[in-house]
Amino acid sequence: MTLEYHHLSKSALAGILFMAVFQLASLAFSGSLLMSGIFLFSAIFSAYLLINEQIIPNQDHHSHYFILLICTWLPLFVLLFTRDLTSTSFGVWFCVLISCSFVLLSPPKAMRMNILALLIFWLYVLFTRTSLNQIETGLALSLISVLMGIINQQVNNLHAKLDIAQKSDILTGCVLPEQFKYELDKAHQLYHRYGTPFSLISIEYATSFASEIDLQTWLKEFTQLYQSRLRKTDTLCRFNSHKFMILLPSTNKDNASRLSKDLETCAAAYQFSFITQAHECEEKPGLSFSILNYSGDETSIKWLRSLQSNQHFVKVK
């Protein structure tokens, strides 16, 4: 859970808490004890989640959020059906709850809850004495719901693209070293928990390109070529300006060695575009392949340090 989402979820819980307390006071003064009791539960539950969100911000509360929203939506519709709540007032609280739903739930769940709420409201309008004010309210709520869904979908798409950009090298699309170390740490934990083997392939390259454009072209084509040969679970990283690293989960040393030879062969056979554009026989960058298989003898920190100095790597012959 990101810090931004943490702040949004707290705001949504505060909104539901305000609504529950408002309805609780209003219904208690009017003598509706049963309905005020339901809103009392919603107020206490939202306050509990709000406090817990402050103490443990990374805890997953999605199931609790769903229960809270159901306990808030249902009494609101009961008030609408019993005419204790006008369609205009319902429209105001509908906008509050649908906004909170999109913040607290995943987009698919929030959209399903949104559609269900609109369906119930339109059924209420159709099977009761319909007024022009109710129809206008329903149309406004439908429009707001559609816009909320579109905006939420676009925000999620932008967030996904931003997340990829923060973890990937702009030029090659490979993961950045920090993200690579995170994936490496996960593989290290799986090894010690379940005995799942993993290996690394280090690829050092020496280049002497005439221009920076040729170097960038080669890097792009080189990474695209290797990405097409790797599994989805493998992680290709541009570790520094002269080295690539490939993390191979669930891979022993023999399989890593075979893959390394295959990668070396396909790089040697591939016709890179910078050679064609130069109209002359240029030499391809020199590649040096090494393999490292984790044996469990070192801690994660020491093993990460060995990556920096190529200690324990076995050269592929």
Backbone torsions as a table, in degrees:
resi	resn	phi	psi	omega
1	MET	NA	124.3	-178.7
2	THR	-77.7	164.4	179.8
3	LEU	-64.7	-37.4	-179.9
4	GLU	-63.4	-43.9	179.2
5	TYR	-66.7	-33.9	177.9
6	HIS	-60.1	-42.9	178.6
7	HIS	-68.0	-39.4	179.6
8	LEU	-65.1	-43.0	-179.1
9	SER	-64.8	-36.9	176.3
10	LYS	-64.8	-39.9	177.8
11	SER	-64.3	-40.6	179.5
12	ALA	-65.8	-41.9	177.7
13	LEU	-64.7	-37.6	177.2
14	ALA	-64.9	-38.0	177.2
15	GLY	-63.5	-43.9	178.2
16	ILE	-66.4	-38.3	177.7
17	LEU	-61.9	-43.2	178.3
18	PHE	-62.0	-45.3	-179.7
19	MET	-63.3	-43.8	-178.6
20	ALA	-63.6	-42.1	179.4
21	VAL	-66.7	-40.2	178.9
22	PHE	-62.2	-48.4	-180.0
23	GLN	-67.3	-36.5	177.9
24	LEU	-59.8	-47.7	-179.9
25	ALA	-65.9	-42.2	-178.7
26	SER	-63.9	-44.1	-178.0
27	LEU	-73.5	-33.9	179.2
28	ALA	-65.2	-39.5	178.7
29	PHE	-68.9	-29.4	-179.7
30	SER	-86.7	-4.2	176.1
31	GLY	89.2	8.6	179.3
32	SER	-88.8	86.7	-172.9
33	LEU	-71.5	-38.5	-177.6
34	LEU	-63.1	-49.8	-178.4
35	MET	-67.3	-37.3	178.6
36	SER	-66.8	-31.2	177.0
37	GLY	-65.4	-37.9	178.1
38	ILE	-65.5	-43.4	178.7
39	PHE	-69.9	-27.0	174.5
40	LEU	-64.1	-42.2	176.5
41	PHE	-61.9	-43.4	179.3
42	SER	-62.1	-40.5	-179.5
43	ALA	-65.3	-44.9	-179.4
44	ILE	-66.4	-42.0	-178.2
45	PHE	-66.2	-43.9	179.3
46	SER	-66.1	-37.3	177.4
47	ALA	-65.0	-40.8	178.0
48	TYR	-61.6	-46.0	179.8
49	LEU	-66.1	-36.3	179.2
50	LEU	-65.2	-42.6	177.8
51	ILE	-66.7	-43.0	-179.9
52	ASN	-65.9	-34.7	177.5
53	GLU	-64.5	-33.5	178.7
54	GLN	-72.9	-37.4	-177.2
55	ILE	-79.2	-47.9	-178.0
56	ILE	-123.2	85.0	-173.8
57	PRO	-69.2	-21.5	-175.9
58	ASN	-95.4	5.1	-179.0
59	GLN	-77.7	143.4	-178.9
60	ASP	-84.2	118.3	-178.3
61	HIS	-119.0	18.7	-171.3
62	HIS	-60.9	-37.2	177.7
63	SER	-67.5	-37.8	177.0
64	HIS	-66.8	-39.1	177.9
65	TYR	-61.1	-41.3	-179.0
66	PHE	-62.7	-44.6	178.7
67	ILE	-62.2	-43.0	180.0
68	LEU	-61.3	-44.1	-178.4
69	LEU	-67.8	-38.8	177.1
70	ILE	-62.5	-43.7	-179.9
71	CYS	-68.4	-15.2	177.7
72	THR	-97.9	-36.6	179.0
73	TRP	-67.7	-46.2	-173.0
74	LEU	-60.1	-51.1	179.1
75	PRO	-64.1	-27.5	178.1
76	LEU	-65.4	-40.8	177.6
77	PHE	-70.8	-35.6	176.7
78	VAL	-60.8	-42.4	177.6
79	LEU	-63.3	-36.0	178.3
80	LEU	-67.7	-43.7	-178.2
81	PHE	-69.0	-32.5	179.9
82	THR	-88.2	5.8	177.4
83	ARG	62.7	21.6	172.5
84	ASP	-83.2	-4.9	-179.3
85	LEU	-138.7	126.0	179.5
86	THR	-73.1	159.7	179.9
87	SER	-64.6	-30.0	178.1
88	THR	-68.6	-45.1	177.7
89	SER	-64.9	-39.4	177.2
90	PHE	-60.4	-39.5	179.7
91	GLY	-60.5	-39.4	179.0
92	VAL	-64.1	-49.6	-178.4
93	TRP	-70.0	-28.9	176.1
94	PHE	-60.5	-46.2	-180.0
95	CYS	-61.9	-39.4	178.8
96	VAL	-63.6	-48.2	-175.8
97	LEU	-70.0	-37.2	-178.7
98	ILE	-69.0	-34.2	175.7
99	SER	-65.4	-43.5	178.7
100	CYS	-65.1	-36.4	-180.0
101	SER	-62.9	-42.5	-179.7
102	PHE	-67.4	-29.0	179.5
103	VAL	-77.9	-44.1	-171.4
104	LEU	-84.7	-28.5	-177.4
105	LEU	-106.3	166.1	172.9
106	SER	-68.1	152.3	-177.0
107	PRO	-52.9	-43.2	179.2
108	PRO	-62.7	-43.8	179.8
109	LYS	-65.7	-41.2	179.9
110	ALA	-64.0	-38.9	-179.8
111	MET	-68.6	-38.6	177.7
112	ARG	-64.8	-41.6	177.2
113	MET	-64.8	-36.5	178.3
114	ASN	-62.9	-48.1	-179.4
115	ILE	-64.3	-41.3	179.0
116	LEU	-62.9	-42.0	179.2
117	ALA	-63.5	-42.2	178.4
118	LEU	-65.6	-39.7	179.5
119	LEU	-62.3	-44.9	178.8
120	ILE	-62.3	-41.7	-179.6
121	PHE	-64.6	-42.5	-179.6
122	TRP	-68.6	-34.3	174.2
123	LEU	-63.6	-39.1	176.4
124	TYR	-62.2	-43.4	-179.8
125	VAL	-64.9	-39.7	-176.2
126	LEU	-73.5	-35.5	-174.3
127	PHE	-100.6	14.8	172.5
128	THR	-126.1	177.4	178.8
129	ARG	-69.4	102.7	-172.4
130	THR	-79.5	132.4	175.3
131	SER	-112.9	161.6	178.9
132	LEU	-61.7	-34.1	179.4
133	ASN	-64.2	-39.3	179.0
134	GLN	-67.7	-40.4	178.7
135	ILE	-64.3	-43.4	177.9
136	GLU	-61.8	-40.6	178.2
137	THR	-62.8	-43.8	179.4
138	GLY	-62.8	-41.6	178.5
139	LEU	-65.1	-40.8	179.2
140	ALA	-64.2	-42.7	179.5
141	LEU	-64.7	-39.8	179.0
142	SER	-63.4	-43.2	179.4
143	LEU	-64.3	-43.6	178.8
144	ILE	-61.8	-41.1	-179.0
145	SER	-64.3	-42.5	179.1
146	VAL	-63.8	-44.8	179.7
147	LEU	-64.2	-40.0	178.2
148	MET	-62.3	-41.1	179.2
149	GLY	-64.2	-42.8	-180.0
150	ILE	-65.8	-46.4	-179.8
151	ILE	-62.4	-42.6	-179.6
152	ASN	-63.9	-39.1	179.5
153	GLN	-66.3	-42.0	179.3
154	GLN	-65.7	-41.3	178.6
155	VAL	-62.2	-42.2	179.1
156	ASN	-65.6	-38.3	177.4
157	ASN	-64.6	-43.4	178.6
158	LEU	-65.2	-38.5	178.7
159	HIS	-64.4	-39.5	179.2
160	ALA	-65.3	-41.9	178.7
161	LYS	-65.6	-40.0	178.6
162	LEU	-64.9	-38.7	179.5
163	ASP	-64.1	-40.7	177.9
164	ILE	-65.9	-41.9	-178.8
165	ALA	-64.4	-34.6	-179.6
166	GLN	-73.0	-21.9	-176.9
167	LYS	-103.9	-7.4	-171.9
168	SER	-119.5	150.6	173.5
169	ASP	-72.7	131.5	-174.1
170	ILE	-62.9	-40.7	-175.0
171	LEU	-73.9	-49.2	-171.3
172	THR	-100.9	-21.6	-175.5
173	GLY	84.0	-0.7	176.1
174	CYS	-71.1	158.8	178.0
175	VAL	-70.5	151.4	178.0
176	LEU	-77.6	159.6	-177.6
177	PRO	-55.3	-38.7	-179.2
178	GLU	-64.2	-42.1	177.5
179	GLN	-69.0	-34.8	177.0
180	PHE	-62.3	-43.1	179.2
181	LYS	-65.3	-33.2	176.3
182	TYR	-65.4	-44.5	178.1
183	GLU	-65.9	-36.1	178.3
184	LEU	-65.3	-39.6	178.9
185	ASP	-64.8	-37.4	176.6
186	LYS	-64.0	-43.0	178.2
187	ALA	-64.1	-36.9	177.9
188	HIS	-63.0	-42.3	179.2
189	GLN	-66.6	-39.4	178.4
190	LEU	-65.0	-34.0	178.8
191	TYR	-63.6	-46.7	-176.9
192	HIS	-76.4	-21.0	179.9
193	ARG	-90.0	-43.5	-174.5
194	TYR	-120.4	-2.3	-177.9
195	GLY	74.8	21.9	-179.0
196	THR	-76.4	118.8	-177.4
197	PRO	-73.2	157.7	172.1
198	PHE	-153.7	157.1	-176.9
199	SER	-136.6	166.6	176.7
200	LEU	-128.1	144.8	170.2
201	ILE	-118.7	124.8	176.4
202	SER	-102.7	130.0	-179.6
203	ILE	-124.2	106.3	175.7
204	GLU	-95.5	140.1	-178.5
205	TYR	-130.7	143.5	175.7
206	ALA	-117.3	124.5	-174.8
207	THR	-122.3	152.1	175.1
208	SER	-143.4	60.2	-177.7
209	PHE	-78.8	149.7	-180.0
210	ALA	-72.7	-26.1	-178.5
211	SER	-142.6	159.9	178.2
212	GLU	-67.0	-31.1	-179.8
213	ILE	-64.3	-42.0	177.9
214	ASP	-62.9	-40.1	178.7
215	LEU	-62.9	-45.4	179.8
216	GLN	-64.4	-39.3	177.8
217	THR	-62.4	-44.4	179.0
218	TRP	-63.9	-43.1	-179.4
219	LEU	-61.1	-42.4	179.8
220	LYS	-64.1	-48.3	-178.0
221	GLU	-68.7	-36.5	179.2
222	PHE	-62.4	-47.1	-179.5
223	THR	-69.1	-37.9	176.8
224	GLN	-62.9	-40.4	178.3
225	LEU	-61.9	-46.0	-177.5
226	TYR	-73.6	-35.1	176.8
227	GLN	-61.0	-34.7	179.9
228	SER	-70.5	-18.5	-179.2
229	ARG	-96.9	-9.3	-175.4
230	LEU	-100.3	160.8	174.9
231	ARG	-78.3	164.4	177.7
232	LYS	-65.6	-27.3	-179.1
233	THR	-81.6	-14.5	178.7
234	ASP	-77.8	151.8	-177.5
235	THR	-123.0	118.2	177.7
236	LEU	-100.6	127.1	-175.9
237	CYS	-128.9	135.7	169.7
238	ARG	-85.9	93.8	-167.4
239	PHE	-70.4	-41.0	173.2
240	ASN	-155.4	-167.6	-172.8
241	SER	-69.9	-11.7	-179.8
242	HIS	-135.5	21.0	-177.3
243	LYS	-149.2	137.3	168.3
244	PHE	-110.3	149.1	174.8
245	MET	-125.6	140.2	175.9
246	ILE	-123.4	119.3	175.5
247	LEU	-91.9	127.3	-176.8
248	LEU	-118.9	93.2	177.5
249	PRO	-67.1	150.7	177.7
250	SER	53.2	41.6	-177.3
251	THR	-133.6	125.6	177.4
252	ASN	-86.0	178.9	-173.6
253	LYS	-65.8	-38.2	-178.3
254	ASP	-65.4	-45.7	179.2
255	ASN	-65.6	-36.7	177.4
256	ALA	-64.8	-37.9	178.6
257	SER	-65.2	-42.2	178.5
258	ARG	-64.1	-41.7	179.0
259	LEU	-65.0	-40.4	-179.9
260	SER	-60.4	-43.6	178.5
261	LYS	-65.7	-36.5	178.4
262	ASP	-66.1	-40.9	179.4
263	LEU	-66.4	-39.3	178.5
264	GLU	-65.0	-40.0	-179.6
265	THR	-66.5	-45.2	-176.6
266	CYS	-69.5	-31.8	176.8
267	ALA	-68.0	-36.5	179.4
268	ALA	-70.7	-32.1	-177.2
269	ALA	-87.0	-18.2	-174.5
270	TYR	-74.2	138.8	178.9
271	GLN	-94.2	97.4	-179.6
272	PHE	-73.0	145.9	-173.1
273	SER	-69.6	-24.4	-178.4
274	PHE	-66.7	-26.7	178.3
275	ILE	-73.0	-41.3	-180.0
276	THR	-65.5	-41.7	-177.9
277	GLN	-67.3	-30.0	-177.3
278	ALA	-76.4	-17.9	-179.9
279	HIS	58.2	32.6	176.4
280	GLU	-154.9	163.4	-176.5
281	CYS	-81.7	91.8	177.4
282	GLU	-94.2	151.0	178.4
283	GLU	-80.8	142.3	175.9
284	LYS	-77.2	154.1	178.0
285	PRO	-57.7	140.9	178.0
286	GLY	-75.5	132.5	-177.8
287	LEU	-115.7	137.3	177.7
288	SER	-124.4	117.7	-175.4
289	PHE	-102.8	135.4	175.9
290	SER	-137.3	153.8	-176.6
291	ILE	-124.9	141.6	175.0
292	LEU	-135.7	122.5	177.6
293	ASN	-111.3	128.2	-176.5
294	TYR	-75.3	128.8	-177.0
295	SER	-105.9	-6.8	178.0
296	GLY	89.0	4.7	-177.3
297	ASP	-82.8	-19.5	-174.9
298	GLU	-118.0	158.0	174.2
299	THR	-75.8	165.9	-179.1
300	SER	-61.4	-38.5	-177.6
301	ILE	-65.5	-45.1	179.8
302	LYS	-66.3	-36.9	-178.9
303	TRP	-67.9	-37.8	177.0
304	LEU	-63.7	-37.4	178.3
305	ARG	-65.0	-33.1	-179.7
306	SER	-67.6	-24.1	177.9
307	LEU	-67.0	-34.7	-177.2
308	GLN	-67.7	-33.5	-174.7
309	SER	-109.6	3.7	-179.5
310	ASN	63.7	23.0	175.8
311	GLN	-67.6	143.6	176.8
312	HIS	72.4	-3.3	176.9
313	PHE	-71.2	142.1	178.2
314	VAL	-106.3	121.1	180.0
315	LYS	-66.7	138.6	178.1
316	VAL	-87.9	124.7	-178.1
317	LYS	-100.5	NA	NA
